[in-house]
Amino acid sequence: MTTEEDSRRLAELGYKQELARTWSGFSNFAISFSIISILAGCFTTFGQAWNNGGPIAISWGWPLISLFILIIGFCMAELVSAYPTAGGIYWWAAKLGKPIHGWFTGWLNLIGLIAVTASVDYGCATFLNITLTRLTGGAWEGTLPQAFLLFVIILVLHALINIYSHRLISLLQNISVWWHVAGAAVIVAILVFAPAQHQSVGFVFTETINNSGFGDGDGGLPFWLYVLPLGFLLTQYTITGFDACAHVSEETQGAAKAAARGLWQSIFYSAIGGWILLLAFLFAATNVDEINAQGGFVGAIFTTALSSPLATAIFAISTIGQFFCGMSCVTSMSRMTYAFSRDGAVPGWRLWSKVDRNRTPVNAILAGCAVAALITLPALYAPAGLTTPVAFYAVVSIAVIGLYLAFLIPIWLRLRMGDRFEPGPWTLGRRYKALCWIACVEIAIVCVYFVMPFSPAGVPGNADFTWTSVNYAPIAVGVVLVGIALWWALSARHWFTGPRRTVDEVPAE
């Protein structure tokens, strides 16, 4: 498909070509692959799975949940093929349903993307904090305030790169893919050949651990029905953000095919690479007591199994991968902000839908990064003895819930539409019914689990209750849902009509 044909299809969907259509199909795949980032999620949320289920939450949980996410990806690939617009999920919901569906989907997607940006950049700051401490021999203390300072600096850098290096972004996305592939391969090789000993196959595939404080050890119904599913947050969070393929579809050549292909392939290859990487972690996790003592922090595996230089090298490789990931998150988040504002849904929409002379949504970039910094402020505080603040996992939960609920709405609407749906060149055919049902059920279950407390100390009324242990995801998501529902009922339903056309007629062929 030529650029002219892409622009014509976009005009049929109601928009003129404002963003520069310079991205290749590989670049489209690359942004989702970078946002999924096995060098980010596999490292930063490893402790969640280790403490809630242990090795089986990782060795079995990862491929199981990855399969469900791939099904979700197939459903979304069909939609982006039919509707390749920067608004992505929001546009699909409004097109397949009513303005109210687009309204809720857009806000959930926007909140989720901002939370993903915040969590990735904070994770990057955490690993940079550790790397600097190791490189300086402790001169850099690596405190929580220092981690937050690095977080803000990284956010600013990502904003500047996205503002001033539009043409460089797609190149950096491509570099990011190879960094993730090569970096993961180097880390696996180090963990295979450098440690003096490894764990057994039995440990990796059958061992259970329950450090959550819930239930009676690592057996019984509480473990299998509550604790272990909390460990699945590792997979569900790592493999997300793949809607980026849709958000940059207006900048992608041959988007109706390339964006659909990039979306599901980014999930598939990340799932395989991530599982290999995580298995390497588990086989190298020989000092279980020390890993438990550090709250399941993945760095404890490297520092106990490897020499100091090799451990530092792994921290550095992961930090750079996370930096690429955060850069891609800002790109995706800003395009969604731009698209949703273009349709008048965001207060001050004229400001956020504005593009500069380089055709970059500068104000959308700045606003999204500012909100990402604000929602991460609670990470300045952490319960004693925890390397990673509970606030980090709360932001992760907000990201997962916001994004997957946003995915749920258009998938459900497509299922409801049935044969009236007009597919693009990439389609599921008759398989859509079974796949869409599976996707909807999985998302509903996940969203219930990830608003639950992560530890007894986060349960109001518990003797050990502390506010720093609270998973504030249900509060944040609840406030957002109530807020946008009230806004819709009292005001928006009178003026929000969904996507606004920015072209009067479709160009002639």
VOMITI-477617 format. One line per field, with one value per residue (C-alpha): chain; x negated, y negated, z; residue number from 1. Coordinates in steps of 0.05 Angstrom, whole numbers, plus 5000, padded with zeros to 4 digits. Each point is the difference from the previous one (the first is absolute). Layout:
BEGIN
unit: c(A	...) .
px: c(X	...) .
py: c(Y	...) .
pz: c(Z	...) .
pos: c(NUM	...) .
***
This chain:
BEGIN
unit: c(A	A	A	A	A	A	A	A	A	A	A	A	A	A	A	A	A	A	A	A	A	A	A	A	A	A	A	A	A	A	A	A	A	A	A	A	A	A	A	A	A	A	A	A	A	A	A	A	A	A	A	A	A	A	A	A	A	A	A	A	A	A	A	A	A	A	A	A	A	A	A	A	A	A	A	A	A	A	A	A	A	A	A	A	A	A	A	A	A	A	A	A	A	A	A	A	A	A	A	A	A	A	A	A	A	A	A	A	A	A	A	A	A	A	A	A	A	A	A	A	A	A	A	A	A	A	A	A	A	A	A	A	A	A	A	A	A	A	A	A	A	A	A	A	A	A	A	A	A	A	A	A	A	A	A	A	A	A	A	A	A	A	A	A	A	A	A	A	A	A	A	A	A	A	A	A	A	A	A	A	A	A	A	A	A	A	A	A	A	A	A	A	A	A	A	A	A	A	A	A	A	A	A	A	A	A	A	A	A	A	A	A	A	A	A	A	A	A	A	A	A	A	A	A	A	A	A	A	A	A	A	A	A	A	A	A	A	A	A	A	A	A	A	A	A	A	A	A	A	A	A	A	A	A	A	A	A	A	A	A	A	A	A	A	A	A	A	A	A	A	A	A	A	A	A	A	A	A	A	A	A	A	A	A	A	A	A	A	A	A	A	A	A	A	A	A	A	A	A	A	A	A	A	A	A	A	A	A	A	A	A	A	A	A	A	A	A	A	A	A	A	A	A	A	A	A	A	A	A	A	A	A	A	A	A	A	A	A	A	A	A	A	A	A	A	A	A	A	A	A	A	A	A	A	A	A	A	A	A	A	A	A	A	A	A	A	A	A	A	A	A	A	A	A	A	A	A	A	A	A	A	A	A	A	A	A	A	A	A	A	A	A	A	A	A	A	A	A	A	A	A	A	A	A	A	A	A	A	A	A	A	A	A	A	A	A	A	A	A	A	A	A	A	A	A	A	A	A	A	A	A	A	A	A	A	A	A	A	A	A	A	A	A	A	A	A	A	A	A	A	A	A	A	A	A	A	A	A	A	A	A	A	A	A	A	A	A	A	A	A	A	A	A	A	A	A	A	A	A	A	A	A	A	A	A	A	A	A	A	A	A	A	A	A	A	A	A	A	A	A	A	A	A	A	A	A	A	A	A) .
px: c(5000	4972	4998	5056	5043	4986	5022	5062	5019	4989	5044	5055	4995	5009	4930	4950	4928	4967	4947	4939	5010	4927	5001	4987	5037	4939	5000	5074	4984	4939	5038	5046	4942	4962	5058	5012	4925	4979	4940	5049	5059	4963	4952	5043	5060	4963	5008	5075	5000	4945	5037	5068	4991	4925	4968	5065	5032	4944	4983	5073	5035	4962	5017	5071	5016	4960	5048	5060	4967	4984	5074	5016	4947	5032	5068	4968	4960	5065	5026	4938	5000	5071	4989	4926	5005	4958	5060	4996	5042	5042	5018	5019	5046	5035	5007	5026	5044	5023	4965	5004	4959	4947	5001	4985	4951	4961	4992	4982	4949	4970	4994	4970	4948	4980	4993	4958	4954	4994	4986	4949	4961	5002	4975	4945	4981	4998	4951	4959	4997	4972	4952	4972	4992	4960	4958	4982	4985	5056	4983	5069	5044	5060	5054	5074	4995	4942	5040	5057	4952	4973	5072	5016	4935	5016	5071	4972	4950	5055	5043	4942	4983	5073	5006	4935	4983	5062	4960	4952	5056	5014	4925	4993	5060	4963	4936	5041	5024	4928	4979	5055	4983	4924	5005	5046	4954	4939	5036	5023	4929	4971	5051	4988	4924	4976	5034	4963	5065	5073	5067	5032	5055	5045	4989	5014	5064	5030	4976	5051	4987	5048	4970	5064	5024	5066	5022	4963	4935	4997	5058	5075	5055	4977	4933	5029	5060	4972	4924	4977	5045	4969	4934	5027	4994	4928	5025	5062	4960	4939	5040	5041	4997	5004	5057	4943	5003	5068	4980	4944	5040	5011	4924	4991	4997	5049	5031	5061	4954	4936	5032	5041	4939	4956	5051	5006	4927	4974	5039	4978	4926	4999	5035	4947	4940	5028	5011	4928	4974	5043	4980	4927	5016	5032	4944	4950	5042	4958	5002	5074	4992	4965	5051	5056	4963	4999	5074	4992	4959	4970	4934	4988	4993	4945	4961	5001	4987	4950	4937	5010	4980	5047	5058	4986	5000	5070	5027	4971	5028	5069	4997	4986	5055	5049	4978	5019	5066	5018	4984	5049	5053	4997	5009	5061	5030	4992	5033	5060	5004	4997	5053	5049	4990	5010	5071	5012	5001	4943	5006	4958	5004	4978	4933	4988	5021	4952	4939	4938	4965	4967	5070	4988	5053	4953	5052	5029	4930	4988	5068	4996	4931	5021	5060	4955	4954	5058	5032	4932	4989	5020	4938	4959	5023	4992	5012	4936	4960	5030	4955	5058	5056	5070	5019	4962	5043	5062	4980	4988	5070	5030	4965	5024	5072	5006	4971	5035	5068	4989	4984	5062	5052	4986	4988	5068	5032	4969	5027	5069	4999	4988	5004	5017	4927	4962	4929	4936	4948	4979	5059	5016	5057	5049	4950	5017	5057	4959	4939	5039	5037	4935	4969	5059	5002	4925	4999	5059	4966	4933	5031	5033	4935	4957	5043	4989	4950	4929	4987	5039	4969	5039	5067	5038	5015	4940	4957	4938	5036	4957	5018	4933	5022	5067	5012	5032	5017	5074	5003	4967	5040	5064	4992	4986	5061	5047	4971	5008	5069	5024	4968	5036	5067	4998	4966	4964	5061	5028	4940	4953	5020	4939	4948	5003	4987	4943	5011	5062	4992	4957	4946	5015	4959) .
py: c(5000	4931	4939	4970	5061	4997	4927	5017	5054	4952	4949	5053	5007	4925	4971	4962	5021	4955	5045	5018	5070	5021	5064	5068	5063	5022	4933	5011	5069	4971	4950	5054	5048	4944	4982	5073	5002	5065	4961	4957	5040	5066	4963	4948	5045	5066	4992	4999	5070	5026	4979	5022	5071	5005	5036	5032	4931	4985	5066	5020	4933	4963	5045	5010	4926	4984	5045	4962	4933	5024	5016	4928	4977	5039	4967	4931	5014	5011	4933	4960	5030	4974	4932	4978	4934	4967	5002	5075	5034	4939	4990	5074	4997	4937	5029	5068	4973	4931	4937	5024	5061	4956	4954	5053	5038	4937	4979	5070	5006	4932	5013	5068	4972	4945	5053	5045	4941	4985	5072	5013	4937	5012	5070	4973	4950	5056	5041	4938	4985	5069	4997	4932	5026	5060	4959	4948	5050	4972	4926	4995	5024	5023	4974	4994	4924	5011	5052	4950	4946	5046	5017	4927	4990	5061	4974	4933	5034	5042	4938	4963	5058	5006	4925	4985	5066	5021	5030	5033	5034	5054	5013	5007	5048	5044	4997	5017	5066	5023	4976	5041	5062	4995	4976	5057	5050	4973	5004	5071	5020	4969	5036	5066	5001	4956	5028	5056	5038	4998	5020	5066	5007	5022	4934	4958	5036	5025	4956	4954	4940	4956	4937	4961	5011	5026	5072	5055	5009	5023	5049	5001	4961	4930	5012	5028	4954	4934	4998	5034	4958	4937	5026	4998	4925	5011	5026	4957	4936	5018	5018	4937	4935	5037	4953	4953	5032	4968	4932	4991	5030	4930	4996	5071	5018	5054	4995	5045	5060	4977	4977	5064	5043	4958	5005	5076	5013	4954	5042	5067	4986	4965	5060	5048	4955	4983	5072	5019	4940	5017	5073	4977	4959	5059	5049	4949	4987	5045	4956	5002	4972	4937	4989	5007	4952	4948	5006	5042	4946	5028	4966	5048	5056	4963	4978	5069	5042	4956	4960	4926	4977	5049	4981	4926	5015	5032	4940	4953	5041	5000	4926	4981	5046	4967	4931	5020	5028	4936	4959	5042	4994	4924	5004	5044	4961	4933	5026	5025	4933	4964	5044	4997	4924	4993	5024	4950	5050	4972	4933	4949	5045	4945	4997	5075	5013	4948	5023	4958	4986	5069	5031	5022	4993	4963	4978	5071	5026	4949	5009	5076	5000	4950	5044	5062	4965	4980	5070	5029	4952	5054	5040	4952	5042	5075	5049	5017	5056	4996	4984	4981	4955	5029	4937	5027	5062	4956	4959	5065	5024	4934	5009	5072	4986	4936	5029	5068	4970	4955	5061	5036	4949	5002	5075	5010	4952	5036	5066	4969	4972	5070	5005	4926	4984	4981	5028	4973	5041	5036	5038	5057	5026	5045	5010	4932	5026	5049	4954	4938	5038	5027	4930	4968	5052	4997	4924	5000	5049	4964	4933	5029	5029	4939	4954	5047	4988	5026	5014	5004	4933	4968	5025	4946	5025	5047	4993	4986	4952	4944	4951	5013	5072	4982	5019	4934	5025	5011	4929	4969	5042	4991	4924	4998	5043	4961	4934	5016	5030	4938	4956	5039	4998	4926	4970	5040	5039	4933	4982	5060	5035	5044	4992	4934	4997	4955	5010	4981	5050	5060	4985	5030	5060) .
pz: c(5000	4981	5045	4958	5011	5074	5001	4960	5050	5057	4965	4994	5076	5006	5010	4958	5001	5052	5029	4957	4969	5002	5040	4969	5020	5040	5037	5017	5028	5035	5043	5030	5008	5036	5045	5018	5015	5032	5027	5040	5025	5011	5045	5037	5016	5010	5076	4993	4971	5045	5063	4974	4977	4991	4940	4975	4994	4950	4965	4990	5011	4945	4941	5024	5008	4936	4961	5025	4984	4930	4991	5022	4950	4943	5015	5000	4937	4962	5026	4983	4930	4990	5034	4997	5038	5054	5048	4995	5052	5016	4926	4993	5060	4975	4930	5023	5055	5023	5023	5072	4982	4968	5060	5052	4955	4985	5072	5024	4944	5015	5074	4986	4952	5049	5055	4955	4985	5074	5020	4946	5013	5075	4989	4955	5055	5052	4958	4982	5075	5014	4941	5023	5071	4975	4952	5052	5055	5043	4991	4968	5057	4958	5047	4983	4991	4952	4962	4993	4977	4946	4981	4988	4960	4956	4988	4978	4954	4968	4990	4967	4954	4978	4989	4963	4967	4962	4942	5050	5039	4947	4994	5075	5001	4950	5041	5062	4969	4988	5069	5031	4959	5009	5072	5021	4964	5037	5067	4988	4979	5063	5045	4964	5000	5057	5064	5036	5009	4977	5027	4980	4948	5058	5036	4939	4979	5066	5058	5033	5044	5039	5029	4994	5072	4975	5013	5037	4962	4928	4999	5006	4965	5021	4966	4935	4995	5025	5011	4935	4955	5031	4974	4929	5002	4976	4932	4994	5012	4959	4938	4994	4962	4933	4981	4980	4931	4993	5029	4949	4942	4970	4995	4972	4926	4980	5069	4987	4995	5033	5066	5007	4987	5046	5057	5005	4982	5054	5051	4971	4997	5067	5032	4974	5017	5068	5019	4982	5040	5061	4999	5001	5062	5035	4984	5028	5063	5046	5062	5015	5071	4976	4944	5052	5047	4944	4987	4937	4966	4936	5014	5058	4948	4964	5061	5032	4938	4963	5009	5013	4929	4967	5046	4985	4925	5005	5039	4946	4941	5032	5018	4927	4976	5049	4975	4929	5026	5036	4938	4960	5055	4995	4925	5006	5058	4964	4936	5039	5036	4933	4968	5059	5005	4925	5012	5057	5057	5043	5037	4963	4938	4952	5037	5002	4928	4973	4959	4989	4934	5005	5005	5072	5055	5048	5051	5005	5015	5055	5033	5001	5031	5053	5021	5000	5051	5044	5007	5020	5058	5052	4978	5043	5058	5011	5057	5037	4969	4930	4942	4955	5028	5000	4963	4940	4997	5009	4939	4963	5019	4976	4934	4992	5020	4960	4936	5003	5016	4940	4958	5027	4976	4924	5001	5033	4950	4942	5028	5007	4929	4971	4924	4993	5013	4937	5008	4970	4962	5065	5029	5048	4957	5037	5057	5028	5044	5041	5004	5020	5055	5029	4998	5036	5056	5012	5005	5048	5047	4998	5017	5062	5027	4989	5043	5059	5056	4989	5074	5066	5020	4943	5026	5040	5070	5002	5062	4957	4953	4971	4945	4965	4989	4968	4927	4981	4930	5018	5029	4938	4950	5040	5004	4925	4983	5046	4975	4926	5012	5036	4948	4946	5035	5020	4939	4946	4976	4975	4957	4990	4936	4990	4945	4963	4926	4980	4925	4961	4944	4981	4949	4931	4979) .
pos: c(1	2	3	4	5	6	7	8	9	10	11	12	13	14	15	16	17	18	19	20	21	22	23	24	25	26	27	28	29	30	31	32	33	34	35	36	37	38	39	40	41	42	43	44	45	46	47	48	49	50	51	52	53	54	55	56	57	58	59	60	61	62	63	64	65	66	67	68	69	70	71	72	73	74	75	76	77	78	79	80	81	82	83	84	85	86	87	88	89	90	91	92	93	94	95	96	97	98	99	100	101	102	103	104	105	106	107	108	109	110	111	112	113	114	115	116	117	118	119	120	121	122	123	124	125	126	127	128	129	130	131	132	133	134	135	136	137	138	139	140	141	142	143	144	145	146	147	148	149	150	151	152	153	154	155	156	157	158	159	160	161	162	163	164	165	166	167	168	169	170	171	172	173	174	175	176	177	178	179	180	181	182	183	184	185	186	187	188	189	190	191	192	193	194	195	196	197	198	199	200	201	202	203	204	205	206	207	208	209	210	211	212	213	214	215	216	217	218	219	220	221	222	223	224	225	226	227	228	229	230	231	232	233	234	235	236	237	238	239	240	241	242	243	244	245	246	247	248	249	250	251	252	253	254	255	256	257	258	259	260	261	262	263	264	265	266	267	268	269	270	271	272	273	274	275	276	277	278	279	280	281	282	283	284	285	286	287	288	289	290	291	292	293	294	295	296	297	298	299	300	301	302	303	304	305	306	307	308	309	310	311	312	313	314	315	316	317	318	319	320	321	322	323	324	325	326	327	328	329	330	331	332	333	334	335	336	337	338	339	340	341	342	343	344	345	346	347	348	349	350	351	352	353	354	355	356	357	358	359	360	361	362	363	364	365	366	367	368	369	370	371	372	373	374	375	376	377	378	379	380	381	382	383	384	385	386	387	388	389	390	391	392	393	394	395	396	397	398	399	400	401	402	403	404	405	406	407	408	409	410	411	412	413	414	415	416	417	418	419	420	421	422	423	424	425	426	427	428	429	430	431	432	433	434	435	436	437	438	439	440	441	442	443	444	445	446	447	448	449	450	451	452	453	454	455	456	457	458	459	460	461	462	463	464	465	466	467	468	469	470	471	472	473	474	475	476	477	478	479	480	481	482	483	484	485	486	487	488	489	490	491	492	493	494	495	496	497	498	499	500	501	502	503	504	505	506	507	508	509) .
***
